[in-house]
Amino acid sequence: MKTPADFSIGDEFVAPGLANGQFTRWRVTDVGTRTIVAIRVDEVTVDRDDGSQATYEGDAAEPFLQGPPYDVLEHVFDEDDLEDDDLVIVTDDD
């Protein structure tokens, strides 16, 4: 079980996907007492001016991940999300 104290801004972690169960990679952008805030870094979806959406991966996604402020949606992970045993903090050794 993880707590927000286990995370620092800039840490990356892998967690089960929000809807599809696939694992997704995240970067911490803020740490609170009971929550962390993170942006998804393995795949980025952005809204275009014409109302459509575009999806980017890898190096193509990097420009959208610079911030704050970020050009992508930040997600809040609360205590219940952090209790998931499948959530793994990624280190430089991984």
Backbone as numpy.savetxt, mean C-alpha at the origin, in Angstrom:
# Nx Ny Nz CAx CAy CAz Cx Cy Cz
0.72 -11.45 14.69 -0.12 -10.27 14.69 0.76 -9.02 14.69
0.47 -8.10 13.81 1.22 -6.85 13.71 0.44 -5.73 14.40
1.17 -4.73 14.85 0.57 -3.51 15.38 1.17 -2.33 14.62
0.55 -1.16 14.67 1.15 -0.02 13.98 2.59 0.26 14.41
2.94 -0.08 15.64 4.31 0.15 16.13 5.34 -0.67 15.35
4.90 -1.72 14.65 5.81 -2.55 13.86 6.19 -1.89 12.54
5.54 -0.78 12.18 5.72 -0.14 10.88 6.36 1.24 11.01
7.07 1.63 9.97 7.61 2.98 9.84 7.23 3.51 8.46
7.15 4.82 8.33 6.86 5.41 7.03 7.94 4.96 6.04
7.51 4.52 4.87 8.42 4.02 3.84 8.56 2.51 3.82
8.18 1.83 4.92 8.21 0.36 4.92 7.27 -0.17 3.85
7.61 -1.33 3.30 6.71 -2.00 2.37 6.27 -3.32 2.98
5.04 -3.71 2.66 4.52 -4.97 3.16 3.64 -5.62 2.11
3.45 -6.91 2.28 2.60 -7.70 1.38 1.40 -8.15 2.19
0.21 -8.02 1.58 -1.02 -8.38 2.27 -1.99 -9.01 1.27
-2.93 -9.83 1.79 -3.96 -10.36 0.89 -4.73 -9.20 0.25
-5.13 -9.37 -1.00 -5.82 -8.32 -1.74 -7.11 -7.89 -1.08
-7.52 -6.66 -1.38 -8.73 -6.12 -0.77 -9.98 -6.90 -1.18
-10.05 -7.34 -2.42 -11.27 -7.99 -2.89 -11.02 -9.38 -3.46
-9.89 -9.59 -4.11 -9.72 -10.82 -4.86 -8.86 -11.87 -4.18
-8.31 -11.58 -3.01 -7.50 -12.56 -2.30 -6.08 -12.69 -2.80
-5.75 -12.05 -3.92 -4.38 -12.06 -4.42 -3.53 -11.18 -3.50
-2.25 -11.53 -3.36 -1.38 -10.72 -2.53 -0.99 -9.44 -3.26
-0.97 -8.34 -2.52 -0.64 -7.03 -3.07 0.45 -6.40 -2.22
1.25 -5.53 -2.84 2.37 -4.89 -2.14 2.02 -3.43 -1.86
2.35 -2.98 -0.65 1.98 -1.66 -0.16 3.19 -0.94 0.43
3.15 0.40 0.41 4.18 1.23 1.05 3.49 2.12 2.08
4.02 2.12 3.31 3.45 2.89 4.41 3.70 4.38 4.19
2.62 5.18 4.31 2.72 6.63 4.16 2.45 7.36 5.46
1.84 6.68 6.44 1.57 7.30 7.74 1.33 6.19 8.76
1.72 6.46 9.99 1.53 5.50 11.08 0.81 6.21 12.22
-0.30 5.62 12.65 -1.05 6.17 13.77 -0.97 5.25 14.98
-1.77 5.55 15.97 -1.80 4.73 17.18 -2.46 3.39 16.92
-3.54 3.39 16.12 -4.28 2.15 15.87 -4.38 1.79 14.39
-3.81 2.61 13.52 -3.90 2.36 12.08 -2.59 2.69 11.38
-2.46 2.17 10.16 -1.42 2.65 9.25 -2.12 3.04 7.96
-1.49 3.92 7.21 -2.00 4.34 5.91 -0.94 3.95 4.89
-1.39 3.40 3.75 -0.43 2.92 2.75 -0.97 3.10 1.34
-0.04 3.14 0.38 -0.39 3.17 -1.03 0.03 1.85 -1.66
-0.76 1.40 -2.60 -0.41 0.16 -3.32 0.71 0.47 -4.31
1.75 -0.36 -4.33 2.90 -0.07 -5.18 3.12 -1.09 -6.29
2.47 -2.24 -6.24 2.69 -3.24 -7.30 1.85 -2.97 -8.53
0.77 -2.23 -8.36 -0.11 -1.87 -9.48 -0.80 -0.56 -9.12
-0.78 0.38 -10.04 -1.35 1.70 -9.79 -2.45 1.96 -10.82
-3.62 2.36 -10.34 -4.71 2.75 -11.23 -4.99 4.23 -11.00
-4.97 4.99 -12.08 -5.19 6.44 -11.98 -6.32 6.85 -12.92
-7.02 7.91 -12.54 -8.08 8.47 -13.37 -7.46 9.42 -14.39
-7.91 9.30 -15.62 -7.47 10.21 -16.69 -8.42 11.39 -16.77
-7.98 12.43 -17.47 -8.81 13.64 -17.62 -10.12 13.35 -18.35
-10.13 12.34 -19.22 -11.35 12.03 -19.98 -12.32 11.12 -19.21
-12.00 10.82 -17.94 -12.87 10.00 -17.11 -12.54 8.52 -17.13
-11.67 8.10 -18.03 -11.27 6.69 -18.06 -10.18 6.45 -17.02
-9.80 5.19 -16.87 -8.74 4.83 -15.93 -7.61 4.15 -16.67
-6.41 4.31 -16.13 -5.23 3.65 -16.68 -4.53 2.91 -15.55
-3.98 1.73 -15.85 -3.28 0.93 -14.86 -1.82 0.80 -15.26
-0.94 0.98 -14.28 0.50 0.92 -14.51 1.13 -0.04 -13.51
2.21 -0.70 -13.93 2.95 -1.62 -13.06 4.43 -1.33 -13.18
5.20 -1.79 -12.19 6.65 -1.69 -12.25 7.15 -0.27 -12.36
8.17 -0.07 -13.19 8.79 1.25 -13.35 7.80 2.29 -13.86
6.82 1.88 -14.64 5.83 2.82 -15.17 4.97 3.41 -14.06
4.84 2.70 -12.93 4.02 3.17 -11.82 4.77 4.14 -10.91
6.09 4.11 -10.93 6.91 4.88 -9.98 6.59 6.37 -9.92
6.37 7.07 -11.04 6.08 8.51 -10.94 4.84 8.83 -10.10
3.89 7.92 -10.04 2.66 8.14 -9.29 2.85 7.89 -7.79
3.98 7.28 -7.42 4.22 6.89 -6.03 5.08 7.89 -5.28
5.43 8.99 -5.92 6.24 10.02 -5.28 5.32 10.96 -4.51
5.68 11.29 -3.31 4.85 12.20 -2.52 5.40 12.31 -1.12
4.68 12.89 -0.23 3.32 13.37 -0.39 3.27 14.73 -1.07
2.12 15.11 -1.60 0.91 14.30 -1.77 1.10 13.26 -2.86
0.34 12.19 -2.76 0.44 11.08 -3.70 -0.63 11.20 -4.78
-0.31 10.69 -5.96 -1.27 10.70 -7.07 -2.18 9.47 -7.07
-2.06 8.65 -6.04 -2.87 7.44 -5.92 -3.61 7.45 -4.59
-4.64 6.64 -4.51 -5.46 6.55 -3.32 -4.68 5.92 -2.17
-4.77 6.53 -0.99 -4.18 5.93 0.21 -5.26 5.10 0.90
-4.86 3.93 1.41 -5.78 3.03 2.10 -5.41 2.98 3.58
-6.43 2.91 4.42 -6.22 2.79 5.86 -6.33 1.33 6.25
-5.33 0.84 6.96 -5.33 -0.51 7.52 -5.51 -0.36 9.02
-6.62 -0.92 9.55 -6.88 -0.78 10.97 -6.40 -2.01 11.74
-6.69 -2.03 13.04 -6.23 -3.12 13.90 -6.65 -4.49 13.37
-7.88 -4.59 12.88 -8.36 -5.87 12.36 -7.57 -6.31 11.14
-7.26 -5.38 10.24 -6.46 -5.71 9.06 -5.06 -6.17 9.45
-4.49 -5.53 10.45 -3.11 -5.84 10.86 -3.00 -7.17 11.59
-4.12 -7.71 12.07 -4.11 -9.01 12.75 -3.93 -10.18 11.78
-4.08 -9.94 10.49 -3.97 -11.00 9.49 -2.56 -11.59 9.50
-2.46 -12.89 9.75 -1.16 -13.56 9.81 -0.46 -13.57 8.45
-1.20 -13.35 7.36 -0.61 -13.36 6.02 0.06 -12.03 5.67
-0.12 -11.00 6.49 0.51 -9.71 6.24 1.98 -9.79 6.63
2.88 -9.50 5.69 4.31 -9.66 5.92 5.04 -8.37 5.56
5.83 -7.85 6.49 6.67 -6.69 6.21 7.83 -7.16 5.35
8.08 -6.44 4.26 9.14 -6.80 3.32 10.42 -6.09 3.73
11.51 -6.84 3.78 12.81 -6.24 4.10 13.67 -6.24 2.84
14.79 -5.56 2.91 15.70 -5.52 1.77 16.24 -6.90 1.43
16.18 -7.83 2.39 16.69 -9.18 2.18 15.72 -10.06 1.40
14.42 -9.63 1.31 13.39 -10.47 0.67 13.47 -10.42 -0.83
